[in-house]
Amino acid sequence: MVSDPLSDESVERVANLHGVLALRSRAPGYAVAQKCLEVQAAAEAHDPALRTEHRTVLAPDARSWFIGAQGERHVGTILSKLGPEWLVLHAVPIGAGTKDVDHLVVGPPGVFAINTKHHRDARVWVGDHVLRLNNSNTQHLRAARSDARDASRRLTAAAGYPVSVTSVLALVGEQSIVDGRRGPRHDPIVVSSRGLLAWLTQLPRRLSDAELGHLRLVSEEPITWHIDRSAANTLRVMQRFDRLEAEVYKQGPVVLAPTSKARAMPSRRTPAGGRRPAGRSRRQSGRPAGVGLLKFLVGLAVLFTAPLWMPVVGAVVGTVVTGMLMNVLTP
């Protein structure tokens, strides 16, 4: 009798291990980087000039994903400095995979859902209901709260007891943060990435060793997040993003492809050699038409007012001519 080399239990165990590895292998910014690559590829298919052998031009629609991935990778690097008691997962998928938590952190102080936003040189103001970037309202507070609620609901269902998840909004590259909230300032916690590590490590311990160990296991279970059990090849995605990043930065700062509106606008800068841009030439060619219109209007005014000034002019001219004749004829 030949025994079954792989029982159903063994297959289940292997599949679950693959799911755990798939979840833990998701690099910081993985989901956003994947979306960036998809959008950039679609743009290049529509406009092959975006990619040449010398440089790759970033499509406008891919820019927010590109910058977002850079921000999440930056925060991921910071979180990697946490000690061995901490579990850090990135791009944790929720539901059917249409949404993800940028960073899920499980440590002695509790569980944290960190939403990363990358806004270089932005002035940030935080109110009770809205976060403003350079006086423009955003949905960042709502998004951060939603991430924490979703993570708490799924962890609670998997653990069998209530699991509280702290909502954190980590800002990258901002110029300043002013927290003007009159109410509680912990839903979400708004912190600069520069102070994120210090803030996390200075929090008081809330979980026992047993609670922490159990929550770590629950957080790594693929079924908690409904992740595909097959191990995803996230390394390949991040390698492709690395190549895109290198190509975009090959000859300097990020270059964006012009939008259709930008193409229609003439340049305001004089090109090398002193030649004016085409837009300027069109404006100059319009000037003779304006001068002609002015001459036409002046002519109409002269014509309609002639009865008023012609007798006066005639008398003056007659007097001048008569004087000249008298001077000539007088001996």
C-alpha positions as CSV (number, residue, x, y, z in Angstrom):
1,M,0.0,0.0,0.0
2,V,1.4,3.3,-1.1
3,S,0.8,6.1,1.4
4,D,-0.2,9.6,0.3
5,P,3.0,11.6,0.4
6,L,1.1,14.8,1.1
7,S,-2.0,14.7,3.3
8,D,-4.6,17.5,3.1
9,E,-3.3,18.8,6.3
10,S,0.2,19.1,4.9
11,V,-1.0,20.8,1.8
12,E,-2.9,23.3,3.9
13,R,0.1,23.9,6.0
14,V,2.3,24.5,3.0
15,A,-0.3,26.8,1.4
16,N,-0.6,28.8,4.6
17,L,3.2,29.1,4.8
18,H,3.3,30.5,1.2
19,G,0.6,33.0,2.2
20,V,2.6,34.1,5.2
21,L,5.7,34.5,3.1
22,A,3.7,36.4,0.5
23,L,2.4,38.8,3.1
24,R,5.8,39.4,4.7
25,S,7.5,39.8,1.4
26,R,5.5,42.8,0.4
27,A,8.0,45.6,0.3
28,P,7.2,49.2,1.5
29,G,5.3,50.9,-1.3
30,Y,4.6,47.7,-3.2
31,A,1.0,48.3,-4.0
32,V,1.6,51.9,-5.0
33,A,4.7,51.0,-7.1
34,Q,2.7,48.3,-8.9
35,K,0.0,50.8,-9.7
36,C,2.6,53.3,-10.9
37,L,4.1,50.8,-13.3
38,E,0.7,49.9,-14.7
39,V,-0.2,53.5,-15.3
40,Q,3.2,54.3,-16.8
41,A,3.1,51.3,-19.1
42,A,-0.3,52.3,-20.4
43,A,0.9,55.8,-21.0
44,E,4.0,54.6,-22.9
45,A,1.8,52.3,-25.0
46,H,-0.3,55.4,-26.0
47,D,2.8,57.7,-26.4
48,P,6.0,55.7,-27.2
49,A,8.0,59.0,-27.0
50,L,7.8,58.8,-23.2
51,R,10.6,56.2,-23.2
52,T,13.8,56.5,-25.2
53,E,17.2,54.9,-25.0
54,H,18.4,58.0,-23.2
55,R,15.7,58.7,-20.7
56,T,12.2,57.9,-19.5
57,V,9.7,60.7,-19.0
58,L,7.2,60.1,-16.2
59,A,3.5,60.3,-17.4
60,P,1.4,62.9,-15.5
61,D,-1.1,60.2,-14.3
62,A,1.8,58.2,-12.9
63,R,3.3,61.0,-10.9
64,S,1.2,60.7,-7.7
65,W,1.8,56.9,-7.6
66,F,5.5,57.5,-8.2
67,I,5.8,60.0,-5.4
68,G,3.6,57.9,-3.1
69,A,5.8,54.9,-3.5
70,Q,8.8,56.9,-2.7
71,G,7.2,58.2,0.5
72,E,6.1,54.7,1.6
73,R,9.6,53.4,1.0
74,H,11.1,56.2,3.1
75,V,8.8,55.4,6.0
76,G,9.5,51.7,5.5
77,T,13.2,52.4,5.9
78,I,12.5,54.2,9.2
79,L,10.3,51.4,10.5
80,S,13.0,48.8,9.7
81,K,15.0,50.3,12.6
82,L,12.5,49.1,15.2
83,G,13.7,46.3,17.5
84,P,13.0,42.6,17.3
85,E,9.8,42.8,19.4
86,W,8.1,44.8,16.6
87,L,6.4,43.3,13.6
88,V,6.1,45.5,10.6
89,L,4.1,44.6,7.5
90,H,3.8,46.7,4.4
91,A,1.1,47.2,1.8
92,V,-1.3,44.9,3.8
93,P,-4.2,44.1,1.5
94,I,-7.7,44.5,2.9
95,G,-10.8,42.8,1.5
96,A,-10.5,41.7,-2.2
97,G,-7.2,43.6,-2.6
98,T,-8.7,46.9,-3.8
99,K,-7.3,48.7,-0.7
100,D,-4.2,48.3,1.5
101,V,-2.8,49.6,4.7
102,D,0.5,51.2,4.0
103,H,2.2,49.9,7.1
104,L,0.8,47.7,9.9
105,V,3.0,47.8,13.0
106,V,2.6,45.5,16.0
107,G,4.7,46.2,19.1
108,P,4.7,46.5,22.8
109,P,2.6,49.7,22.8
110,G,-0.1,48.1,20.6
111,V,-1.1,47.9,17.0
112,F,-0.8,50.8,14.5
113,A,-2.1,51.4,11.0
114,I,0.2,54.0,9.4
115,N,-1.0,55.9,6.4
116,T,1.9,57.6,4.6
117,K,1.5,60.9,2.6
118,H,4.4,62.4,0.7
119,H,4.1,66.2,0.2
120,R,7.4,67.9,-0.3
121,D,7.7,71.4,1.1
122,A,4.0,71.5,2.0
123,R,2.6,73.6,4.9
124,V,0.3,71.3,6.8
125,W,-2.6,72.5,9.0
126,V,-4.6,69.9,10.9
127,G,-8.2,70.6,12.0
128,D,-10.8,68.5,13.8
129,H,-12.4,67.4,10.5
130,V,-9.9,68.2,7.7
131,L,-6.2,68.4,7.0
132,R,-5.0,71.2,4.7
133,L,-2.0,71.3,2.4
134,N,-1.0,74.8,1.5
135,N,-4.7,75.9,2.3
136,S,-6.2,73.1,0.2
137,N,-8.4,70.6,1.9
138,T,-7.6,66.9,1.7
139,Q,-9.2,63.6,2.7
140,H,-6.1,62.4,4.5
141,L,-7.7,62.3,8.0
142,R,-10.7,60.2,6.8
143,A,-8.4,57.8,4.9
144,A,-6.2,57.2,8.0
145,R,-9.2,56.6,10.2
146,S,-10.7,54.2,7.7
147,D,-7.4,52.2,7.5
148,A,-7.4,51.8,11.3
149,R,-11.1,50.8,11.5
150,D,-10.6,48.2,8.8
151,A,-7.5,46.7,10.4
152,S,-9.2,46.7,13.8
153,R,-12.3,44.9,12.4
154,R,-10.3,42.2,10.7
155,L,-7.9,41.6,13.6
156,T,-10.8,41.4,16.0
157,A,-12.5,38.8,13.9
158,A,-9.3,36.8,13.6
159,A,-8.2,37.1,17.2
160,G,-11.6,36.5,18.8
161,Y,-11.4,39.5,21.1
162,P,-11.4,43.3,20.5
163,V,-8.2,44.6,19.0
164,S,-7.7,48.3,19.2
165,V,-5.7,49.8,16.3
166,T,-4.2,53.3,16.5
167,S,-4.6,55.5,13.4
168,V,-1.4,57.2,12.4
169,L,-0.8,59.7,9.5
170,A,2.9,59.9,8.7
171,L,3.9,62.9,6.6
172,V,7.0,62.9,4.4
173,G,8.8,65.9,3.1
174,E,6.5,68.5,4.6
175,Q,7.7,72.0,5.5
176,S,5.7,72.4,8.7
177,I,2.9,70.9,10.7
178,V,0.4,73.0,12.7
179,D,-2.1,71.0,14.7
180,G,-5.1,73.2,15.3
181,R,-7.4,70.6,16.6
182,R,-9.5,71.6,19.6
183,G,-10.7,68.1,20.2
184,P,-8.6,64.9,20.7
185,R,-5.4,64.8,18.7
186,H,-5.1,61.0,18.5
187,D,-7.6,60.1,15.8
188,P,-5.4,60.1,13.8
189,I,-2.0,60.8,15.3
190,V,-0.4,63.2,12.8
191,V,3.4,63.0,12.9
192,S,6.3,63.8,10.6
193,S,8.3,60.9,9.3
194,R,11.3,62.6,10.9
195,G,9.8,62.0,14.4
196,L,8.0,58.8,13.7
197,L,10.6,56.4,15.1
198,A,11.1,58.4,18.3
199,W,7.4,58.7,18.9
200,L,6.8,54.9,18.5
201,T,9.7,53.8,20.7
202,Q,8.8,56.3,23.5
203,L,5.2,55.0,23.9
204,P,4.4,53.1,27.1
205,R,4.0,49.3,26.9
206,R,0.4,48.1,26.7
207,L,0.7,44.5,25.6
208,S,2.0,41.6,27.6
209,D,4.4,39.1,26.0
210,A,1.6,36.6,25.4
211,E,-0.8,39.3,23.9
212,L,2.0,40.6,21.7
213,G,2.9,37.1,20.5
214,H,-0.7,36.2,19.7
215,L,-1.3,39.4,17.8
216,R,1.8,38.9,15.8
217,L,0.6,35.5,14.7
218,V,-2.9,36.8,13.9
219,S,-1.4,39.7,11.9
220,E,0.7,37.3,9.8
221,E,-2.2,35.0,8.9
222,P,-3.1,35.5,5.3
223,I,-6.8,34.9,5.9
224,T,-7.0,37.9,8.2
225,W,-6.4,40.1,5.2
226,H,-7.9,37.9,2.5
227,I,-4.5,37.8,0.7
228,D,-4.0,35.3,-2.1
229,R,-2.3,32.2,-0.6
230,S,0.1,31.9,-3.5
231,A,3.4,33.8,-2.8
232,A,3.4,37.0,-4.9
233,N,6.6,37.9,-6.7
234,T,6.9,41.3,-5.1
235,L,10.7,41.4,-5.6
236,R,10.2,41.6,-9.4
237,V,7.7,44.5,-9.1
238,M,10.1,46.5,-6.9
239,Q,13.0,45.8,-9.2
240,R,11.0,47.2,-12.1
241,F,10.2,50.3,-10.0
242,D,13.8,50.7,-9.1
243,R,14.7,50.7,-12.8
244,L,11.9,53.2,-13.6
245,E,13.2,55.5,-10.8
246,A,16.7,55.3,-12.1
247,E,15.6,56.0,-15.7
248,V,13.5,59.0,-14.6
249,Y,16.3,60.5,-12.5
250,K,19.0,59.6,-15.1
251,Q,19.7,63.2,-16.2
252,G,18.4,65.3,-13.3
253,P,15.1,66.0,-11.5
254,V,11.9,64.3,-12.4
255,V,10.6,65.2,-15.8
256,L,6.9,65.0,-16.5
257,A,5.3,64.6,-19.9
258,P,3.4,67.7,-20.8
259,T,-0.4,67.5,-20.6
260,S,-2.6,68.4,-23.5
261,K,-3.2,71.8,-21.9
262,A,0.5,72.4,-21.4
263,R,1.2,71.6,-25.1
264,A,-1.3,74.3,-26.1
265,M,0.4,77.0,-24.0
266,P,3.3,78.9,-25.6
267,S,6.5,79.1,-23.7
268,R,7.2,82.3,-21.8
269,R,11.0,81.8,-22.0
270,T,13.1,83.0,-24.9
271,P,14.9,80.0,-26.4
272,A,18.6,80.0,-27.0
273,G,19.6,82.2,-29.9
274,G,17.1,84.9,-29.2
275,R,14.3,83.4,-31.4
276,R,10.9,84.1,-29.9
277,P,8.6,81.2,-29.4
278,A,5.8,80.7,-31.8
279,G,3.2,81.8,-29.4
280,R,4.9,85.2,-29.1
281,S,5.0,85.6,-32.9
282,R,1.3,85.1,-33.1
283,R,0.7,87.8,-30.5
284,Q,3.0,90.2,-32.5
285,S,1.3,89.4,-35.8
286,G,-2.0,90.5,-34.1
287,R,-0.8,94.0,-33.5
288,P,-1.2,95.4,-37.1
289,A,-4.8,94.3,-37.0
290,G,-5.3,96.4,-33.8
291,V,-3.6,99.4,-35.3
292,G,-5.8,99.2,-38.5
293,L,-8.9,99.1,-36.3
294,L,-7.8,102.2,-34.5
295,K,-7.2,104.0,-37.8
296,F,-10.6,103.0,-39.0
297,L,-12.3,104.4,-35.8
298,V,-10.4,107.7,-36.1
299,G,-11.5,108.0,-39.7
300,L,-15.1,107.5,-38.7
301,A,-14.8,110.2,-36.0
302,V,-13.3,112.7,-38.5
303,L,-16.0,111.9,-41.0
304,F,-19.0,112.4,-38.7
305,T,-17.6,115.5,-37.0
306,A,-16.7,117.2,-40.3
307,P,-19.7,119.6,-40.4
308,L,-18.5,121.0,-37.1
309,W,-14.9,121.7,-37.8
310,M,-14.8,122.2,-41.6
311,P,-16.1,125.8,-41.6
312,V,-13.5,126.8,-39.0
313,V,-10.7,125.1,-40.9
314,G,-11.9,126.6,-44.2
315,A,-11.9,130.1,-42.7
316,V,-8.4,129.6,-41.3
317,V,-7.0,128.2,-44.5
318,G,-8.7,131.0,-46.5
319,T,-7.1,133.7,-44.3
320,V,-3.7,132.1,-44.6
321,V,-3.9,131.8,-48.4
322,T,-5.2,135.3,-48.8
323,G,-2.3,136.7,-46.7
324,M,0.2,134.8,-48.8
325,L,-1.3,136.1,-52.1
326,M,-1.3,139.7,-50.8
327,N,2.4,139.4,-49.8
328,V,3.2,138.1,-53.3
329,L,1.2,140.7,-55.2
330,T,2.1,143.7,-53.2
331,P,5.2,145.5,-54.7
